[in-house]
Amino acid sequence: MKYRIIVTDSARRIVEEMDFRRLLKQVCCPTLGHVGAERLEEFGAMFFHPMDRAELREAIRRLKDVSEVPPFIVSDMECGPGNMIRGATRFTSMMGLSQANSEELAYEVGRIAAAEAGEIGFNWTFSPVADMASDADSPVVSTRSAGHKPEQVAKIAGGYMNGLQENGMMATIKHFPGDGFSSWDQHLTTPNLPLDAASWRNGPGRVFQELIDRGAMTVMPGHIALPAFDEPDARGLYPPATVSRKLLIELLRQDMGFEGLIVSDAINMGGVVGYMNYYDACAAALTNGCDMLLFPQMDERFYAEMERRHSEGSLTLETLRDRASRIVSLKAQFGLFEANGAIAGQERERSEQGIAVRQPEGQEITARNSTARIAGAEREGAVPDKAAHAAAVAEAVSERSITVVRDRDGLLPYRFTPATKVLHVVIVNNHDRYGELWDRMKREIAKHAGTVDQWLDPGPDALFQVAADQAYDVIICSIGGRLSYGLNVVRLHDEVARNMMGGWTKLGTPVIFVAHFHPFVHKEYAASIDTIVNTYGDIDCTAEQLLKAIAGTGERPINARLFAHD
């Protein structure tokens, strides 16, 4: 059932009392880091980067205290809460969740994220990623996606989305009309989505349509152009979706029937402010379909520039009031106002749409799906030990996601003995950032083998020598890069990539490669890598599960089926 914001007269009355600056604040979602914890004021929403639970509770409390209209409290929980809330349960990536291939598990991860984040005060997450991992060199998508097939992405992202929304957390499907088809980084420039209309509708368009039909409350457009549905400007350039009326109004709203909230991606990203002036982009995003701006710099220059665009006619009061009315109405529908407060009487709409309402005393009323679906079984009532249950689900997802992507010579399972000598080699970009992972890897290898040495970025000559001498029984090689915004490349690169020179993988010493993060190492090194295992991320239990899987001593056989990619 599609979600619909019902704009009410009560919301309009609240908005009519707002002056220009307060209207702007209501349609903006800055970050706490930019605003500053010591000068909090009312905004429509506030984004919180990773902090400890106690810090988050205090900052959220202070923000609510200064807000007459309750704010959306937002983070970016793309697969569980642990990467954004320190001390919360950490899960592997969305692609790892997809490799576990269970919509019920995806739902449960979403439910846990909603519960742990909701307890602190969050009510909105910019997730799940609904992009398709089509281009292996995409520096933005990779393991953030549930895969390259639309049906798999819709299944896993949809399960996660439902787990969030049916348990009191607004979800956001992103990045419309779809990232993952280009090696260009929208943090830096404007990628063109290179699909014709039919291919788009059968691919990324299908994913977004299915998730909209399942009740997605929010859509985040990317700074991505879609020439098949748009027109170039006078320069011959296609606009990013963020500022495109054809994509946001004609395609998303009118054609696809989306009636929820549209929030821009970070408005300071090169994909939009490289296309046009920063302040013009802010005005154009609101005018052409966005309801809310993400990460605007809320300073005096911003207010002055927006007032100038209002006086020049590119940003009207009518637009601001329309967007703010939709935001205030959504807050009421989602239960952010008390039942007897400024806006009341919308319990029916919330109930009909199956939205979990978070009450002031912390209880939840869920109109649909009153039983918690836990790892494939529907069980009545609450889980007795929430923390232990969440940890068990995280471990289950991690174990099921570990996958043998290639094993040409049947090297796995590898039979270690107390006499086995193992060399663990790390060929990873910025390997110094992941010292804890390498410590865990060495420790877990030592549980299976008699001798373990570890080399970080040793160079191809050293690797050639040790492989040719057969100084070790087996080499386990951690390899690859890791996503981060604005890096422009995700695969193994720079000097560390030179470790793959020299031909040391073909000298008789068995080599087991492990891709901890980027899942497409096997594609680039199709000939030189004969055996490779993907983990799709790293949490505390992953190294232990990985070594058991390699040795064949785990509780379940290592997964050898590919669901998220080929």
N, C-alpha and C positions, 0 to 999 in steps of 0.2 A: 504494500500500500504506500503510495507516494506521500511524502510529508508536505504539509502546506502550512505556511505562516498565515494566520488569520489576523489581519490588522484590525484593531478595535478602536472605537471612539475614545475609550479611556486612554489608550496609548497615544492617540493623536492629541488629546488634551494635554498630556504631560509634555509632549514634544513642542506644542504651540508655545509653551511657557519658556522654552529654551532660547537664549540669544545665539548669535552666530557662532561664537567660540564654544559654547557648551554643546551645540549641535555637532560641531566638528569633533569634539572629544567623544561624543557618543558613537560616532561612526569610525573610531580609530582604536587600534589595538597595539599600543607600544609595548616595549619590553621594560621590565622592572630595572634592568641594568641601564637603559637609556634615561628613564625618568628619574631614577635615584630613590632609594628606600626612604630617604629623609624628606623628600618633597612630594609625597603621594597626593594625588588629587583624583577627582572622578573622571573615569574614562569608560567607554562602552565595554572594553575588555582589557585585560592585562596578561601578557605572556611572561611566564617564569622559566628561566633557564635552570639547570640543575642546582639544587640546594638540598640541605638536610631537612628532614621533616619538621623539626622544631623551628628552623628559620622560615620555612614556607608557611607554617601555620601562623606565625606572628606577622609576616608580611601580608598575608591574605586577610587576616583580621583587621590590620590597620587600613588596608585598601577599602574593605567593606565599611569601616567606620566613617570614611570621608565620602562615601558614595550615596547620594540620595536615591538614584536608580541603581539597583544591584548590578554589579559588573559580572561579565563572563570571566572566569578564572581559567587560564589556558596554558597548556603545554603541548608537547610534541611526542606523544607516546605511540610510536609507530609499531611497536610490538612489545607490549607490556609496559609497566611503569618504571622499571628500575634504572633506565638510562637517564631519566629526567628527575627522579626523586631518589636521592641518596638514601640507601637503606631499604628501599622497596624491592620487590622481587624482580630479578633480571631474567630476561628470556633471550633466546637466540633471535636471529633476524626473521623478518617476514618470509624471506625465501626459505629459511630453515623450517619455519612453521609450515610452509607449503610442501616441503619435502616430507614432512611427517604425514601429510596428505589426509588430514582429518578436519572436516568442518566443525565437528563437535569440539575438538581441541582448540581450534581457532576461536570459537565462541567462548570457551572457558578462559583463554588468555585475555580476551576482551573483557570478560566479566571480572577477572581478577584486577585488571588495570582500572576498571571503573570503581571497584570497591576500595582498593588501596589509595587511589588518587582522590576519590570522592570523600573519603574519611578526612583528608587534609583540607578539602575545600574546593578542589578542582571540579569544574562542570563541563569542560569542553576540551577536546584534543584535536590537533590537526593531523588526524590519521583516520583510516588507513591509507597508505599509498596504493592507488588503483592503477598505476602505470604498468605497462608491459615491458619486461626486460628483453626487448627484441635485439638491440645492438649491444654486443658484448663489451664494447668500448664506451658505453655511456658512463660519463663520470658522475652522474646524478642518481641513477636508478639502481642497477646491480642488485644486491641482496635486500634492498628496501622493498623490492617488488615480490609478489607471489609467483612470478614466472612469466613465460613468453606466450602462453596459450590463454585466450580470453576466458574460456570456461573455468580454467584453474584459478586465474586471478579473481574472477567473480566469486567463486566458491570460497576461497580462503579469506579474501578481503571482506566478503560479505558476512562470513561467520564471525570474524573479528568485529566488524561494524555492529552486528546485532548484539554481540556480547557487551559492547560498550553501551549502546543506546537503550537496550532493554534493562539496563542496570544503572541508569541515571547519569550517563555521560554522553554529551553530544559528540557525534563523530563527524569527520570531514573527509570526503573522498578527493584525492588530488593526484596529479596536477592536470586538470582539464585543459585542452582536449587530449592530453596524453604525452608524457615524456617517455624516454627509453628507446626512441627510434633514431637517435643521432649521437654522435660523439662530441657534440657541442654542449657546453655547460651554460644553462640559463642563468646561473649566478653571474656570468661574465658577458654573455651575448644572447641574441635571440635565435634559438634553433627553429628551423622549419620542419614541421611534421610532414614527411615526404610520402603521404598516402593519398590516393584518389578517394573520392567520396565513398564509393562502394567498399573499398578496403578499410577505410576508417570505420564505417558503420559495422563491418564484420569483425573488427579488431578492437581498438581502444574505445570506439563509440559504443560497442556492445557491452563492454565492461561498465562504463559509466551509466548506460541506460539501465542495465540490470540492477545496479546498486541504487539508482534513483528510484526504480520501481519497488525496491525492497525497503524504501523509507529513509534514504540518506537525508540527514537534516541540513548538511552544509556541503558546499562544493568550493574547492580552492582552484581557480584557474592558474595555470603556469604562465610564465613569460615566454610562451611558445606560439608560433604562428601556424596556422592551418590553411594554406593556400587553396585547398579544395573547396573551402566554404567561405572564402574571404576575397577581398580585392586589394591590390597594391596601392600605396600612396603615390604621390607625385614623383618620389624618388625611385619608384619601382620596388619598394620594401613592403612586406606584409606585416601588419601590426601584431604584436603579441596579444594573446587572448585577454589579458588583463585590461586592455583598453579598447577592445574590439566589440562594438555593438552587434555586429553580425554573428560573432561567436557566443557572446553572453546573452543577448536578448533573443535574436532570431533562432539560433541553434539550440542553446541550452534551455532557455525559458520557453520559447514558443514551440519549437519542434520536439524537444525531448520532455517537455512538461515539468521541468523542475521549478518548484515553488518554495523551496527552502532558502537558506541564507547563502549568499556568495561573498566569500572573503578573499581578498587578494593574497598572493604570496608576498614575501617581503618586498616592499615597494622601492627599496634601495638597490635591488639586484640589477645587474647590467643588462639583463634581458629586456627590461622595460625602460630604465633611465639611460641606457645607451641608445635606445630607439628615439626617445624624446626627452625634453626637459623634465627634471625631477618633479617640479611643482605642477607643470602641465599634466604629467602622468597621474599625479594624485587626483587632480580634478577630473581628468578623462576617465579614470577607473570608476569613480563614483557616478559620473554622468552616463557612462555606457554600460552600466549593469552591476558593478560591485556594490554590495551593501556596506562593506567595512574594509578599511585599509590596514594592512599588517606592517608593523614596524616603521611608521612615519616618525621623523625626528620632531618631537613635539616641543619646539622652542618658539621664541617670539618671531623669528623669521618665517617659520612655517605658517603661523596664524596670519601674519601680514601678507604673505604670498597668496594664501587662500582667499583672504578678503579682497585682494586685488583681482583675482580671477572671478570672484563674485561680482565685483563692480564692472568687470569687462564682459560678463555674461556667460563665461564658460563653466561656471559652477553656480547653480541657482539655489535659492532658499527652498524652492519646491523639491528639488532633488534631495537636499540634505534632510528635509522634514520627512520625505517619503522613506529614505533609508533608515533614519532614526526611528520612525514609527514601526517599521518592520522589526528592527532590533528590539525595541521595548516590548512589542507584542510577543516576539519569540521568548523573551525572558519570562513573560507572564505564562505563556503556554508551557514552558519548561519548569515552572514552579519556583522561580527565583524570588517572586514576590510572595509575601504571606497571604493566606487566603482572604484575610479581611483588610489587606493593605490597599495600595494605590490601585491595583487592578485585581479584580476577583471574578469568579464565575466562569472560569475556563477549565474546570476539572473535567467537564464532558469532552472537550476537544482533546485534552491530554490523554484521557482514557481511551477514546476512540482510536487514537494513533499509536497506542501501545507504548507510551513513554513512561519511564520510571520517574516518579516525582520524588525528589529528595526533600523531606520535610525538615522544619527547623530543629526538631529533636533528634535528627539523624536517621530516622526510620525511612524505609523506602516502600512505596506502593507501586507495584508493577501490574499494569492492566493486562498484559499478555505474557505468556511464558512464565507462569508463577513458580514452576519447578526449575531448579538450577540444573542445566545440562552439564554434567561433569564427565569429561573424557569418554564420551560416547554413551553414557548411561544417564537416565533421568532419575534423580533421587530427590525425594521430598525433603524440605527443610534446609537448614544452614549446615555448612561444613563445620564439624566440632572444633578443629584447630586450623584456623584460617591460614596462618603462616606456614605451617607444615604442609597443608594441602597445596598452597601456591608453590612452595618449593618442589613438591613432588611433581606437579604439572610441568614446571620449568625443566626438571630433569627428564621427564618423559618426552617432552618436545625435543630437547637436545639430543637424547639418545636416538630417537627415531629419525632425526634429520641427518645424522652422520651417514654419508653415502660414498660407496665405491663408485667413482665416476668412470674409471678405466683400470683394468688389470689384465693386460694382454697375455702375460705369461703365467697367470694363475699364482702369483706370489702370495696372495692373501687367502686364508689367514696365515700369518707368518709365525712359525713355531720357534719362539724364543726358548733358550735354556739358560741355566746359571753361568754357562761359559760364553754366551753370546756377547760379542763386542759391537756396540752401536755407536755410530757418529751421528749426532743431531746437528744438522746444518740449518742456519737461518738465512734465507735470501728474501728479505722483506723490506719494503720501503719504510723508512723511519723506525727501524727495528728497535731502537733505543727506547721507544715509547711503550713497548710491550714486554718489559723485563719480567713482570710477574707471570706472563704466559710462558716465556721460555723457561723460567724456574719450574713451573708446573710440568711442562713437557719433560724436562730432564728428570724430575722426581718420579714421574709416572713411568717413563721408560726404564728407570732403574728398578722398578718393581718387577719387571719382566726379564731384564738382561743383567749379566754380570758386570759389564763395563760400559759406561756411558761417558762420552766426551761431547762437548758442545762448541761449535764454531759459529761465530756471527760474521757474516759477510767476509768469508775467507779469501775470495778471489778464485778464478778458474784454474790458475796454475797449481795452487795448493790442493784443490779438489781433484785435479787430474792425477797428481802424484799419489794421493792417498787411495784413489779408486784403482789406479793401475797396479799399485803395490798390494791391493786387497788387504789393507791393514785392518779393516773392519769387516765383520760378517754382513752388515747391512747399514745403509745410510738412510736415515729418516730426514727428509728435507722439508722444512716449513717454508712456504713460498707465497709471494703475491704482494698486493697492495691493499689499502683499505680506503673506503669512501670518506671524504670530508668535503665540505662545501668550498667551491671556488678553486679547486686544485687543477681543473681542466683535464685531468687524466686519472684513471684508476688502476690500470694494469701496471705490472712491474716496470720501473723506468729509472732513468739516471744511472749513475755508476754501478749501483748494486745489481742492475740487470746484467752486467758483464759476467757475473757468476755463471750464467748459462752458456758461456762460450767454452771452448776447449774440448768438448766431446766426452766429458767425464762420466756421463750417464750411460755410456756404451762400452765400458771397459771391464765388464764382468762382475763388478760388485753390485748386488741388488740395491735398488733405490726406491724407496716409498716416499712419494711427494704428498704433502698435506697442504691444501689451500684452506687457511683458517677464515679468510674474509672474502676476497674477490673470487667468485665462483667459476670464472671462465678461463683460468690458467690453462686448462687442458686444451682449449681451442687454439691458443697462441702457440703452444709447444706440443703440437699434435704428434710429431715424430720423436722428439727427445724425451718425452715423458711417457713411460709405459704403464706405470702404476700411480694413481693419484686418488686421494680421499678428500672430500669436501666436508667441512664442518659448519659453514654458513654463519660463523660467529663464534664467540667464546664467552662462556660463563664459567663459574667456579668448577662445575663438574665436567666440563667438556673434555679436558685433557685426559682425565681418568677414563671416561667413556670411550674416547678415541683409541687409546692404547689397548683397552679390552677388545674393541672392535677389530683392530689390526691383528691382535693375537688370537682372536676367536674365542675369548673367554668371557664375553659379555652374556647378559641374561637373554639376549635375543640376537639372532644372526644380523650381521651388518647389512644395512639396506643397500641394494644394488639397482633399484629402480629410480629413474629420473622423472619427476613430476613437474618440476619448475623450469627445467631447461633441457637441452639435448647435449 
